[in-house]
């Protein structure tokens, strides 16, 4: 199984992880690191991965879990949930990056894996598209923040909206810019 996450850096929303076991007999063309693909290509591949993979799982760690555990531990929690959510038990797990979650099966970190390992590429696409869609929902709930554009990352637009309107329930209170706004309001 390949595993990757989306959403470690944003100031708002959950961190999302995906785990994918691809079917070697049903290849998917065009898999790559999700950041190297257009939004349209990611959306098309999202549907194709879901249709052709032997199995997949998408999991989250909530804003509250991020604030309680820290972003690294919350990311590992989301990854573990994604692997545990697979309906098939993988023989081994490959994770993008240099850290791995605690699992009961062999796990390997692969630096740059989202561009090197097809299953990790597929996981990166599922995690990114799922999180981007959550940002659209956050935008509908809090349109003045522009979550549909910056996806929760600390852009000038997002930071200005945060200062002007304060933090929403979707914001990560433990992250510096959000914490500073909350402290300035007290």
C-alpha positions as CSV (number, residue, x, y, z in Angstrom):
1,X,0.0,0.0,0.0
2,X,1.1,3.5,-0.7
3,X,0.4,6.2,1.9
4,X,0.6,10.0,1.7
5,X,-1.0,13.0,3.4
6,X,-2.3,16.5,2.4
7,X,-2.7,19.5,4.6
8,X,0.2,19.7,7.1
9,X,0.9,23.3,6.5
10,X,-2.5,25.0,6.4
11,X,-3.9,27.1,9.3
12,X,-7.3,25.5,9.0
13,X,-9.1,22.2,8.4
14,X,-8.1,18.6,9.1
15,X,-5.0,16.8,7.9
16,X,-6.0,14.1,5.4
17,X,-4.2,10.8,4.6
18,X,-4.9,8.2,2.0
19,X,-3.8,4.6,1.6
20,X,-4.0,2.8,-1.8
21,X,-3.3,-0.7,-3.0
22,X,-3.2,-0.6,-6.8
23,X,-4.1,-3.4,-9.1
24,X,-1.1,-4.3,-11.3
25,X,-3.5,-5.8,-13.9
26,X,-5.4,-2.6,-14.2
27,X,-2.8,0.2,-14.5
28,X,-3.6,3.9,-14.2
29,X,-1.7,6.2,-16.5
30,X,-0.5,9.7,-15.5
31,X,0.0,9.1,-11.8
32,X,2.4,11.6,-10.3
33,X,3.0,13.7,-7.2
34,X,-0.4,15.5,-6.8
35,X,1.4,18.9,-6.6
36,X,2.7,18.4,-10.2
37,X,-0.8,17.8,-11.6
38,X,-3.5,20.3,-12.6
39,X,-6.7,20.4,-10.5
40,X,-8.6,19.0,-13.4
41,X,-6.1,16.1,-13.9
42,X,-6.2,15.3,-10.2
43,X,-10.0,15.2,-10.3
44,X,-10.0,12.8,-13.2
45,X,-7.4,10.6,-11.6
46,X,-9.3,10.7,-8.2
47,X,-12.2,9.0,-9.9
48,X,-10.0,6.5,-11.8
49,X,-8.0,5.5,-8.7
50,X,-11.2,4.9,-6.8
51,X,-12.6,2.8,-9.7
52,X,-9.4,0.8,-10.5
53,X,-7.5,0.3,-7.2
54,X,-7.8,-3.0,-5.4
55,X,-8.8,-0.9,-2.4
56,X,-8.2,2.6,-0.9
57,X,-9.0,4.4,2.3
58,X,-9.1,8.1,3.1
59,X,-8.8,9.2,6.7
60,X,-8.5,12.5,8.7
61,X,-7.2,13.9,11.9
62,X,-9.4,16.7,13.1
63,X,-8.4,20.3,13.9
64,X,-8.9,19.4,17.6
65,X,-6.6,16.4,17.3
66,X,-4.0,18.6,15.5
67,X,-4.2,21.1,18.3
68,X,-4.0,18.4,21.0
69,X,-1.3,16.2,19.5
70,X,0.7,18.6,17.2
71,X,0.7,18.4,13.4
72,X,3.3,15.6,13.1
73,X,1.5,13.2,15.5
74,X,-1.9,14.1,14.0
75,X,-0.5,13.3,10.5
76,X,0.8,9.9,11.8
77,X,-2.7,9.3,13.3
78,X,-4.4,10.0,10.0
79,X,-2.0,7.8,8.1
80,X,-2.6,4.9,10.6
81,X,-6.3,5.4,10.3
82,X,-6.0,5.3,6.5
83,X,-4.0,2.0,6.5
84,X,-6.3,0.4,9.1
85,X,-9.3,1.4,6.9
86,X,-8.1,-0.7,4.0
87,X,-10.4,-3.7,3.4
88,X,-7.3,-5.7,2.3
89,X,-4.3,-6.0,4.6
90,X,-1.2,-5.0,2.7
91,X,2.0,-7.0,3.0
92,X,4.0,-3.8,3.4
93,X,3.3,-0.1,3.5
94,X,5.3,2.6,1.8
95,X,4.9,6.2,3.1
96,X,6.0,9.4,1.4
97,X,8.5,11.3,3.4
98,X,11.1,10.4,6.1
99,X,8.7,9.3,9.0
100,X,6.3,6.5,9.3
101,X,3.3,5.8,11.5
102,X,3.3,3.0,14.0
103,X,1.8,0.0,12.2
104,X,1.6,-3.7,12.9
105,X,2.9,-4.5,9.4
106,X,6.3,-3.6,7.8
107,X,6.5,0.1,6.8
108,X,9.1,2.0,4.8
109,X,9.6,5.7,4.4
110,X,10.3,6.8,0.8
111,X,11.6,10.4,0.5
112,X,10.0,11.8,-2.7
113,X,7.8,8.7,-2.9
114,X,4.9,10.7,-4.3
115,X,6.9,11.0,-7.5
116,X,8.6,7.6,-7.4
117,X,6.1,5.0,-6.2
118,X,2.8,4.7,-8.1
119,X,0.7,3.7,-5.1
120,X,2.1,6.7,-3.1
121,X,1.3,9.0,-6.1
122,X,-2.3,7.6,-6.1
123,X,-2.5,8.2,-2.3
124,X,-1.2,11.8,-2.7
125,X,-3.9,12.5,-5.3
126,X,-6.7,11.0,-3.1
127,X,-5.6,12.9,-0.1
128,X,-5.2,16.2,-1.9
129,X,-8.5,16.1,-3.8
130,X,-10.4,15.0,-0.7
131,X,-8.8,17.9,1.3
132,X,-9.5,20.4,-1.5
133,X,-13.1,19.4,-1.5
134,X,-13.3,19.9,2.3
135,X,-11.9,23.4,1.7
136,X,-14.8,24.1,-0.7
137,X,-17.1,23.2,2.2
138,X,-15.2,25.5,4.6
139,X,-15.5,28.2,2.0
140,X,-19.2,27.8,1.8
141,X,-19.4,28.1,5.6
142,X,-16.9,31.0,5.9
143,X,-16.7,32.7,2.5
144,X,-14.8,35.8,3.7
145,X,-11.7,33.7,4.3
146,X,-11.2,32.5,0.7
147,X,-10.6,28.8,1.6
148,X,-11.6,27.9,-2.0
149,X,-8.5,29.8,-3.2
150,X,-5.7,29.2,-0.7
151,X,-7.0,25.9,0.8
152,X,-6.2,27.1,4.3
153,X,-2.5,28.0,3.7
154,X,-1.2,31.2,5.3
155,X,-1.4,33.5,2.2
156,X,-1.6,37.3,2.6
157,X,-5.3,37.1,1.8
158,X,-5.9,34.4,4.5
159,X,-3.8,36.2,7.1
160,X,-5.6,39.5,6.4
161,X,-9.0,37.8,6.8
162,X,-7.9,36.1,10.0
163,X,-6.8,39.5,11.5
164,X,-10.0,41.2,10.4
165,X,-12.6,38.5,11.2
166,X,-10.9,36.3,13.8
167,X,-10.6,32.6,13.9
168,X,-13.3,30.2,12.8
169,X,-13.9,26.7,14.4
170,X,-12.1,25.3,11.4
171,X,-8.8,27.1,12.4
172,X,-5.9,25.3,14.1
173,X,-5.5,27.2,17.4
174,X,-2.0,25.9,18.0
175,X,-0.6,27.3,14.8
176,X,1.3,30.6,15.3
177,X,-0.7,33.0,13.1
178,X,-4.0,31.8,14.5
179,X,-2.7,31.8,18.1
180,X,-1.4,35.4,17.6
181,X,-4.9,36.5,16.4
182,X,-6.6,34.8,19.3
183,X,-4.2,36.4,21.8
184,X,-4.7,39.8,20.3
185,X,-8.4,39.5,20.8
186,X,-8.2,38.9,24.5
